[in-house]
């Protein structure tokens, strides 16, 4: 007799693994080894001599480093247990890292970048012996130029914010070269553009003017025109913004900036929904950047390692960061930054493994595939928005009745007013279902925000599951709010007190700092 098959639950059961895993230093056993290092051959020792004795006194250790001593099996178990105590894109429906484009990174690309032909290379290797990787860098830059419509591209910068810094540094260098560096001291951005634009401009010494949207949530063109003046160095805007709203007047914004002699910088960290559909140059921008580690299928890395693609018009090409890979006939070489370049933002050629991953991703998809990525991301986003807005208490402020591009900044304000449960508490409770979401950049212009960006990677079934989880938590907030307020319950740790997080006197960033601060703690 066959047993009946239970129907699949709308929301799957989840409980995070919990190992109470000690810090690896606590697991150390003196004398235990994972690898036995081959003794130095006598002939080699005689030829090399005592290397340590030749070190300057300030560089030589007086005692060996206090590294953990462990066998291979224990190392493996330790790190696998830690990995089970995490949420991640390879385990969960990860649409909740809004504005960060957490998409699927093909695992075949991980095999590509670990081949010794790439992994064993050194950035100072003779270019004659590095033709393959230099060609990939050069070809990826040319593809980024085609995707953006710009004239020249550098993949030198090593993250999105680093690329934004390069943008403002090039803008400053351009105006200084034209004798207007002292005159143009203002940069204009919008409140829903990525905050790194305002931060980079401020760090570069500019006064920052931040514009708020009009009543419908669109960037206010009239406010821009009032803010523009001969003092304006640039506008630095994200489009679509972090609300998912695309500025339909973007060409008018750029033209207005150009009329006062300012440059236009396009933050394309949200480009996942516009690939192959619209390009920065088509709107007249002078400079733009992509977050390669978001848009082009390379792992996000939760802050690193990233890669930025800086794309510019011919007028700004001399200011690109370097060194640059150049093609001369059928050979590739490395050329140091020119006299007008802003110089190096980071070491060497950038994050080469990410560049290779992006190259493989673009080549696998082709031009039609890139457009399909954007179309699917927009479809997924608008389907998920339809599901989310069916949940009582969830809203999508601004642009009422209009579609969004690749993300939406939602609000739980109605639910919070009815129940007292905040967006942050709902996000924590989501981890009990094996999911999570991100709230918003500060300041919280949208009250009780949460930002979702499903990308092209997720199926309808996964989006339904995610929406079902949020609907269930919203029901709990109304019927059993303490369950939400005291979450998480199924995680490796339970409710944390913000007093601990807000008090630097309680922090211990490293194991050594912990031992100094808490010498009587168990295991210390």
N, C-alpha and C positions, 0 to 999 in steps of 0.2 A: 504494500500500500504506500503510495507516495504521500509525503507530508505536504500540507499547503504552504505556499510561498507567501511570506508576509509582505504586504505592500510596502513599497519604499516610502519612508517618512518624508514629509515635506521639508523638514529640517533634520539633518543627520545628527546623531549623537556625537559629542566630542568631549574629550577630557585630555588635557595636556599631560604628557609624561612628567613625573616629578621624581628626581633622583637624590635630592639633597646633596648634590655633587660638591665635594670640597674644591677649594682653589687648588690648582695643580701643585703649588708649592707645599701644600699640606700632604700631598700624596707621595712626596719625594722620600726615597729610601737610600741612604748613603751607600754608594758602591753599586747600585743597580744600574744596568746599562741597556740601551736599546740597540746600539750599534757599537761594535768593537773597531776602533780606528786602527788601521794597519800601521805598525811601527815604521818610523822613517828609516830608509835604507842607510847604512853607514856611509856609503859614498856620497849620498845626497847631503847628509848631515855635515860631512867634512867640507863639501863644496860651498854650502850655504852659510854654515857657521851658526852662531847664536843670534837669531833674529831679534829676540826680545831684548837682549843686552844692547842692541843698537838703537832702541827706541829712545826718544827724548824722555827725560825724567817725568815730565808732566803727563805723558801719554801712557806710561807703563803702570799697570795695576800693581798694587802692593799685595793684594790677595786675589785669588781666583774669583770669578763671578759666582754668585750664589744661585746657580741654575738648578732646576729640579732634576733629580736622577730617577729615571723610570724605564722599565722594559717596554717593548713595543706594544704588547697586548694591553697593558694598562693605559698607555697613551691613546690607543685607538678607542678603548671603551670610554675614556674620559671625554674625548671630544665628540664621540657619537652621542653620548648621553646629553651633553650640552646642546647638541643640534636638535635633539628631541624636545628640548624645552623652549623652542622658538616657533614663531609663526613665520611663514615665508611664501613667496610667490610660487614655489614649486610644490607647496602643500595645500595652499588655501586659495579661496577666491579673493584676490588681492586688489579689488577695484577701488578700495577705500583710500589709497594713497594719493588723493586728489592733487592735481597739478604736477605730479611726479611721473606720470606715464609708466606705470609698472606693468610692462608687457612681457610676453614670453620671449626668452632669449634662447634660440635653438641650441640644443646640447651638442650638435655636431660642430658648432663654432667653438665650443670649449675644447673639443679634440684638436681643432685646427691650431688654436693658439698655444697648446701645450706640446706641439711637435718640437723636438730639439732644434729643427731648422729655424724656428723662431725663438723659442724660449731660451736657447743657449747663446743667442746673439748678444752683443754688447753695443751700447749706443756710440761708443768711440771706435767701433770696428771700421776698418778701411772701407769706404764706400764701394770700392771695386769688388769687395767680397760681400756686399749687402744689397746687391742690385734688386733682388726680389722684393724685399720689404720696402725699399725706397720707391719702387714702382707702385706698390700698393698704396703708399701714402700719397704719391702724386696722382694716381688715378682716382682715389677716393676724394681728393680735393677737387678734381675736375667734375666728378659726379655731383658733389655738393654745390659747385658753381652752377651746374645745369638745374639742379633742384631749386636753388634760390634765385636763379636768373642773374646773379652777380658776376663780376669779371674775374676776381681772384679770391682764393680761399686759403686760409692757413688752419691746419689742425694742431697747431702748437699748444694751445691752451688746454689745461687739464681739468676742466669742469665748467659748469654753467656760469657760476659767479665769476670765475677767472676770465671767461669769455666776455662777460659784461664789462669787467674791468678793462679788458683789452679794447673793447668798443669805445669807452669813454676816454681811454688814454690816446687812441687814434684820433678821436674828435678833438681833443685838446692839442695834440701835435699838429693837426691840420690847421686849426685857427692860429696857432703860434707861428706856423710857417707863412701864413698869410698876413701876419702883423696884427691880428685881432685877438690875440690871446688874453690881453688885459681887459679888453672891452667886453668880451662875451663870457660872463661869469654866472649865467643861470641855465639850469636844465629843467625841462618840464616833463613830468611823467603823470600817470594816473593812479588812483588809489587801488585799482584792481590789476595793475601791472605787477610783475614780480618785484618784491621789495628790494632785490639785489640791484635793480636799476637805480633807485634812489640812493641806496647805500653806497654803490660804487661812485656815483656822481658826487656825493657828499665827501667821500674819502679822497676824491681827486681835487677837492677844494671848491666845488661849485655850490651855489645857493640852489636849493631844490624847490620847485613849485609843483605841488601835487594837486591835480584836478579831480573832482568828484563827478560821478555820472549825472545825467539828467534824470528826470522823474521816471523814465522808462528803463534806466539802467545802462544807457548807451553813453560812451565817452562824449562829453559835451563840447561840440565844435565851437560854439559861441564863446565858451569859457576859455578855450585854447586861444582863439584870436585875441581875446582881451589880455592874455598873459604873454603873448609873443611880443618881442621888441628887439631892437638892435643889441640888447644885452644877452639875448638867447643864444646859447652855444648849440643846443640840440633838444629835440624831443626824443625820449626813450620810452617806448611803449611796447606792451605785450598785446598780441592780437591773434586769436581770440584771447580775451582777458581771462582771469582766473574764475570768473563767473560762468565761463563757457560762451559768453556773448561775443560775437564777431562785430567789429566796428565797420558798418557798411560805408562810412564816410572816410575811410582810412586814406584814400588818395587825396581828399581835400585837406586832411591833417598834414600830410607831407608837403603838399603844395603851399599851404599857409606857412609852414616852417621855412621853406625855401625862399619865400618872398621876403623874409627878413634876414636872409643870409645864414640861417641856422641849418644844421644837418639833421637827418632823420635816422634814428637807430631802432631797429626792429628786433625785439626779443621774441624768438621763435621757439621757446621752450614748450609752447603749446601747439606745435606744428603737426601733431599726430593726426589731426582731423582735416588738414588742408594740403597734404602731400599730393603733388600732381594736379592740384585744382587751382591754386593761386600761388604766386611767388612774390618775394620781397621786392624784386626789381620792378615787377609789373605795377606796384603801387608807388614806385619812385624812390624807395629807400636808398640811402647812401651806404649803410652798413647794417648787417644783421648777424645773428648767431643762432646756431642750433645746439641743443644739448644732445650730443651724439649718444650719450649713455642713456637717454630716454627714448628719443624718437626712432633711433635706428637699430633697435633690437639688441643692444649691448646691456649687460646687467646694470641696474641702477646703483647697487652697491651701498645704499643707505648713506650717501654722502661721499662716496669715493670707491675706487678711482673713477673719475669721470673724464670726459673729453668734450671740448668745445670746438665747434667749427665756426671760425670768424670769416664772413664773406663780405666783400666790399666792392664798390664801384672802382673804375680805373683811377679816379681822382684820389682815392684813399689807399690804393694798392701800395705806394711807397712806404706807408706807415705800418703795414702789417707786422706782427711780431715774428721773430725768427729764432733759430735758423730755419731756412726753407729748403725743401727738396725741389730741384730743378731738373728738367729734361733737356739734354743736349744730344740731338740726334736720337740714337737708340740706347743711350746711356743716361744714368741718373747720378746726380751728385748733390752734395749738401753745401749750400751757400749761406754764409753768415748774413745777419741782418744788415740792410743797407744804411746809409747815413741818416735817413729820415725815419727809420723804423723805431718803434717804441721799445725795441729790444726783446729780450727773453722774458716771458712771463713765468716760465718753469724750465726745467732742465731738458736739454736735447730735443727730440722730435715729437714730444707729447707722449701720450699713453698708447704705445704701439699695439698692445693686445686689443684694446678697444677699437682702434682704427681697423685692424684686421677683421674683427667681428663685424663691424659696420659694413666693411667692404663685402664680406661674404653675404651678409643679409641683403644688401642692395642688389648684388649680382644674382642672388637666388630669386628675387622678386621681379626684377626688371621694372621698366617704367609703368606698365599696366598694373603690376603687382603693388607698386607703391600707391597708386591711386586707389586700388582695392582696399589697401590698409586704411586709408582715410575714410573711404565710404563706409566700410564696416565699423570703424570706430564711431563715426557719427550715428550710424544706425543703432549700434549697441547703446550709445549714450542716450539717445532719445527714447529708445524702448525702456531703458531703466528709469528714465525720468517719468515716463508714464506710470510705471509700477510704483515708484516712490510716492508720487503725488496722490495715489489711491489710499495711502496710509493716513488716517486722521491725525492731524497735528503737524504734518510735514508740508512745507511749502518751498517754492523756488522763487525768491524775490526777483523783481524786475522783469521786463520784457514779457508781460503776461500774455499767454497764448502763443508765444513764439518758440521756435525750436532753438536748441543750443548746438554747439559744435561738438567738442570731444569731452567736455566735463560740465558739471553743474555745481554751483555753490548753493546748497539747500539750507533751510532753517527749521529748527524744532521749536521756534519761539512759541507757537500756539500750544504745543504739547507741554512745554516748560511752564507756561502760565497756568495750565490746567492741573498739572501734577507736581510741579516743583522739581522734576527730574531734568537735569541739564544735558546738553549735547555731549559734554565730556564724559558724563556718567554712562550715557548710552553707548559711547564708543568703547569704554572699558568693558561694559557688559557684553558687547559683541565678541570680545575675545573668548568668552565662555562657549561660543558657538564655533570657534576656530576662525573667526574673522575679525576685522577691525576697520576703523576708518580714521581719517585725518580731519581735524576740525577746520582750521583756516589760518592764513597768515594773520598776525596781529597788525593793526588793531582790528577787532571784530566789528567791521562795518555792518556785516550781516549778523543779526543777533542769533545766538545759539546755532552756530553754523556747523555744517558738515559738507565735505567736498568729495564727490565721487567722480572717478574717471575710468570707465571700463575698458578702454582701448579696443583693439580688434581681436584680442586674444581669447576672449571668453565666449562661451556658447550661451544660447538662450536659456538652457536649463540652469547654468551656473548663475546667470543674472537673476533668474526667478528664485533660486535658492537664497541669494544674497538679499533680495527684496523681502522674501518671507522671513528671514531672520530679523530684519529691521521692523517688520510689521509685528512680529512676536514680542520684541523688546518694547515697542510702543504700547502693546496691550498690557505687558507687565507694568509699565510705568503708570498706567491707569488703575490696574487692579491690585498689584502687589509692588508698590514703588520701592519698598525696602530691599527687595531682591536686586533691583537695579542699582540702588544707591550703595549697597555693600559689596558689589561685584569688584573683582572677579572671584568666582567660586570654583571653577574647574581648571585653574591655572597653577603654575608652579609657585606663585606667590599670591597672597590674597590682598585685601585692601591696603593700600599704602597711604601713609599720612604725609600730606604736603609739607608739614612742619620739617620733616627730615630732609626733603628735597630743597627747601628754601633756606636752610641754615648751613652755610659753608663750614661752620665749625664741626658739623657732623660728617662731612664728606671725607672719604678716603679713596682717592682716585687710583692708587696703586697698592699692591700688596705690602710693600715696604711702609707706605704711609699708614695703612691699616694697622700694621704691627706697632708702629710708633704711637699711634693715637689710641689704640685699644690693646695694650700689652697683656691684659688679663683675659682677653676673649678666648673662647674655646678654640683650640687649634693654633693659636698664635704663639 
